Amino acid sequence: MLFLFLSFLILSFLSFLYQLDIEILLYGTLLCLFFFLVLMGMDFFRYKKRHDQRVAIKTEAIDQVLNLQDPTLAGIEYQMLLQKVEQARLDAINQNEEEFQEHMDYFTLWIHQVKLPISAMQLLLEEQNPSKENLKSQLLRINQYTDMVLAYLRMNASETDFVFKEIDLDDAIRQSIRYFASEFIARNISLTFKETHLFVLSDEKWLVLVLEQILSNALKYTKQHGQIKIYLQGDRKLIIEDNGIGIQASDLPRIFEKGYTGYNGRQDKKASGLGLYLCKEICQKLSCEISIDSQPGCYTKVGLKFDQSYKTVR
């Protein structure tokens, strides 16, 4: 419309400048108006076609939307953007499906795992005089598996409840030992705990969970009348050592992988391969380095090296 208006002004100026007849002015104006209407009509139909395609997006399948025919540069750019959005949508769907499958695999394994102590408790209760200590041991396992699944869910949540502060490492170790006190007594496993006199910057609840999982593994793979030692190596490395069955050298490089049980796990038939994986994930968030050294049939040493720590005089 602006172009038509400018054309009319130019024609009027030329008619005035050259003293042309009014008929020539009208003829030129009508000619411009005719071409204007033709172009407007063509532009309108092109716009209507694109508009109808956009409206059809509400009902058509996504593959039809991605194949919309629009030869204009803007149309091609919009189609490229749509393809990127669709690819991002598919990636998000695949990621959600993978996470859902991981959760399903974990909970399936967890259900089978927690059924073992429940079945054991049922068998014990069927006896005339069930052992109280055995019932306590099975209940402890159920409680531990419950803590593990809660930790797994919190670890995969978008927000975690980490609260970092200065904590007494010896106090955290004592909490873990008290948790398994009945197991130590029932299986007659001796414990040697040398105080570290160390304060660390960490989250107490998550650190205790790691210590409990390490002690649980040490108790699981240590025979009766065995021994577990807890002591400080160097300035900042805590060692939890047992004289149990040990770990095969071929299993050590993969011991922290999710779901990996190794030779001992295949022999035990009860291992889930998630305990040490959770320990590794938690330690990474706590800025703590976890390592394992073992000799089959002799010992297993689990080390926790704290970066933000210092020794105090008591």
PEKAWO-V613421 format. One record per helix or strand. SS is the DSSP state (H for helix, E for strand). FROM is the first residue (numbers start at 1). TO is the last residue. If there is no record, write none. Layout:
# PEKAWO-V613421
ss: (SS	SS)
from: (FROM	FROM)
to: (TO	TO)
This chain:
# PEKAWO-V613421
ss: (H	H	H	H	H	E	H	H	E	E	H	E	E	H	H	H	E	E	E)
from: (2	22	62	73	132	165	169	181	190	198	204	227	237	249	262	275	288	299	309)
to: (18	56	66	126	155	168	179	186	193	202	220	233	242	252	268	285	295	306	311)
